[in-house]
């Protein structure tokens, strides 16, 4: 019975984490927290850049549509002017 008790105490002691193990794990956790903050910062910057690119693309599309409408109006006016000069 005494041998079983000693064996149980020995297994319990060797199976427990030491303070060094806990310190190492805490250090790894702290490093991971820093990495998460860094990744989050990069992701936020990337989202901002993507949002700005989307706004620029929308503005470019609107400008192209305006230019196309202006070109159509100018073409119509030139055709009308050309046809008018042909009647004279």
C-alpha positions in Angstrom: 0.0 0.0 0.0 2.9 2.4 0.9 4.5 1.5 -2.5 1.3 2.4 -4.3 1.1 5.7 -2.5 4.7 6.6 -3.3 4.1 5.6 -7.0 1.0 7.8 -7.1 2.8 10.8 -5.7 5.7 10.2 -8.2 3.4 10.0 -11.2 1.5 13.1 -10.0 4.7 15.1 -9.6 6.2 14.2 -12.9 2.8 14.8 -14.7 2.4 18.4 -13.5 3.7 21.4 -15.4 6.6 23.2 -13.9 6.8 26.9 -13.4 9.3 27.1 -16.3 6.8 25.3 -18.5 4.1 27.8 -17.5 6.4 30.7 -18.1 7.3 29.4 -21.5 3.7 29.0 -22.4 2.9 32.5 -21.2 5.7 33.9 -23.3 4.4 32.1 -26.3 0.9 33.4 -25.6 2.2 37.0 -25.3 4.1 36.7 -28.6 1.0 35.4 -30.3 -1.0 38.3 -28.9 1.5 40.7 -30.4 1.3 38.9 -33.7 -2.5 39.0 -33.7 -2.4 42.8 -33.2 0.1 43.1 -36.0 -2.0 41.0 -38.4 -5.1 42.9 -37.4 -3.3 46.2 -38.2 -2.2 45.0 -41.6 -5.7 43.7 -42.4 -7.2 47.0 -41.4 -4.8 48.9 -43.7 -5.5 46.4 -46.5 -9.2 47.0 -46.1 -8.8 50.7 -46.2 -6.7 50.5 -49.4 -9.3 48.2 -51.0 -12.1 50.6 -50.0 -10.1 53.5 -51.6 -9.5 51.5 -54.7 -13.2 50.7 -55.0 -14.0 54.4 -54.7 -11.4 55.3 -57.3 -12.8 52.6 -59.7 -16.4 53.9 -59.2 -15.2 57.5 -59.9 -13.3 56.3 -63.0 -16.4 54.4 -64.2 -18.6 57.5 -63.7 -16.1 59.7 -65.6 -16.0 57.2 -68.4 -19.8 57.2 -68.6 -19.9 61.0 -68.6 -17.3 61.0 -71.4 -19.3 58.5 -73.4 -22.4 60.6 -73.1 -20.5 63.7 -74.1 -19.0 61.9 -77.1 -22.5 60.7 -78.2 -23.9 64.2 -77.8 -21.0 65.7 -79.8 -21.4 63.1 -82.5 -25.1 63.8 -82.8 -24.5 67.5 -83.1 -21.7 67.0 -85.7 -23.9 64.7 -87.7 -26.7 67.2 -87.6 -24.4 70.0 -88.6 -23.0 67.9 -91.5 -26.5 67.0 -92.7 -27.5 70.7 -92.5 -24.5 71.7 -94.6 -25.5 69.1 -97.2 -28.9 70.7 -97.8 -27.5 74.0 -98.7 
